[in-house]
Amino acid sequence: MANPSVEAVDTSSDKLMVIAGVLLFLAGFVGFFWLSGQEWYVRGAVLVVGVVAGVVVGLLSSPGKGFIAFAKDSYKEVRKVVWPTRKEATQTTLVVFGFVLVMAVLLWLSDKTIEWVIFSAILGWK
C-alpha cells in the first residue's frame, strides 16, 4: 500500500517544515489584515505570497509528498470510472422517482389505515 491511512511526521526536519508552512500560511492572513491601511493589491500580494509559500513549504515535507502521491493516485482512479450515459442517468433517475412515488402512496395508505383502525374501530371516534 503506497499511502498508509495514518502517517506520522517522523523526523524533526519534517516537523519544522510543516510548522514553517503553517506559520507562513498564517502570516499571509495576518499580514493581509495588519496592512489594512495599504492599497488592496499590496494586501492581496501579501496574502497570496504567504499562502503560496506556506503551501509550497508544506508540500515539500514528507507528509506533503505523501499527499501529492495520494492526489495522483486518486486522479488515476477517477480516470478509470465509467460514467453513465445521459440515457442511463435519465432512466435511473426516473426509476428512483417512480420508487419514491410508490413508497409515498404505500406509506400514505398505511397511515390512513392505522388512523382508521385506531380512531374509528378501536376508540369509536368519528
C-alpha positions in Angstrom: 0.0 0.0 0.0 1.6 3.2 -1.2 -0.3 5.6 1.1 -1.0 4.4 4.7 -4.2 5.8 6.2 -2.3 7.3 9.2 1.1 8.9 8.6 3.2 10.3 11.4 5.7 13.1 10.9 8.9 11.2 11.8 11.9 13.5 11.5 12.4 16.8 13.2 13.1 18.4 9.8 9.7 17.3 8.6 8.1 18.7 11.7 9.9 22.0 11.2 8.8 22.2 7.5 5.2 21.6 8.5 5.4 24.2 11.2 7.1 26.7 8.9 4.4 26.0 6.2 1.6 26.6 8.7 3.3 29.8 10.0 3.8 31.2 6.5 0.2 30.4 5.7 -1.0 32.2 8.8 1.5 35.1 8.2 -0.2 35.7 4.9 -3.5 36.2 6.6 -2.1 38.2 9.4 -0.2 40.4 7.0 -3.4 41.0 5.0 -5.3 42.3 8.0 -2.2 44.1 9.6 -1.7 46.1 6.4 -5.3 47.4 6.4 -4.1 50.9 5.6 -2.3 49.8 2.4 -3.7 49.5 -1.1 -5.7 46.4 -2.0 -3.1 45.0 -4.3 -0.4 45.2 -1.7 -2.6 43.4 0.9 -3.6 40.8 -1.8 0.0 40.2 -2.7 1.0 39.7 0.9 -1.9 37.2 1.3 -1.1 35.3 -1.9 2.6 35.2 -1.2 2.1 34.0 2.4 -0.5 31.3 1.4 1.5 30.1 -1.6 4.8 30.0 0.3 3.1 28.1 3.2 1.5 25.5 0.8 4.8 25.0 -1.1 6.8 24.5 2.1 4.1 22.2 3.4 4.1 20.1 0.2 7.9 19.8 0.3 7.7 18.0 3.6 7.3 14.2 3.8 3.5 14.4 4.6 3.2 16.9 1.8 4.9 14.5 -0.6 2.6 11.7 0.6 -0.4 14.0 -0.1 0.8 14.6 -3.6 1.2 10.9 -4.2 -2.3 10.3 -2.8 -3.7 13.0 -5.1 -2.0 11.5 -8.2 -3.4 8.0 -7.3 -6.8 9.4 -6.8 -6.8 11.2 -10.1 -5.7 7.9 -11.8 -8.6 6.1 -10.1 -11.1 8.8 -11.2 -10.0 8.4 -14.8 -10.9 4.6 -14.6 -14.5 5.3 -13.6 -17.0 4.5 -16.4 -19.6 7.3 -16.1 -23.2 6.6 -17.2 -24.5 7.9 -20.5 -27.2 10.6 -20.5 -29.8 7.9 -21.3 -28.7 5.7 -18.4 -28.7 8.6 -15.9 -32.2 9.6 -17.1 -33.6 6.1 -16.8 -32.1 5.6 -13.3 -33.5 9.0 -12.2 -36.9 8.0 -13.4 -36.8 4.7 -11.6 -35.8 6.4 -8.4 -38.7 9.0 -8.7 -41.1 6.1 -9.5 -40.0 4.2 -6.4 -40.3 7.3 -4.3 -43.9 7.9 -5.6 -44.9 4.2 -5.0 -43.4 4.3 -1.4 -45.2 7.6 -0.7 -48.6 6.1 -1.8 -47.9 3.0 0.3 -47.0 5.0 3.4 -50.0 7.2 3.0 -52.3 4.2 2.7 -50.8 2.5 5.7 -51.0 5.8 7.7 -54.7 6.2 6.8 -55.4 2.6 7.6 -53.7 2.8 11.0 -55.6 6.0 11.6 -58.9 4.5 10.8 -58.2 1.4 12.9 -57.2 3.4 16.0 -59.7 6.2 15.8 -62.8 4.6 14.3 -62.6 0.9 15.0 -61.0 0.9 18.5 -61.8 4.3 20.0 -65.1 4.9 18.1 -64.3 8.5 17.3 -65.7 10.0 14.1 
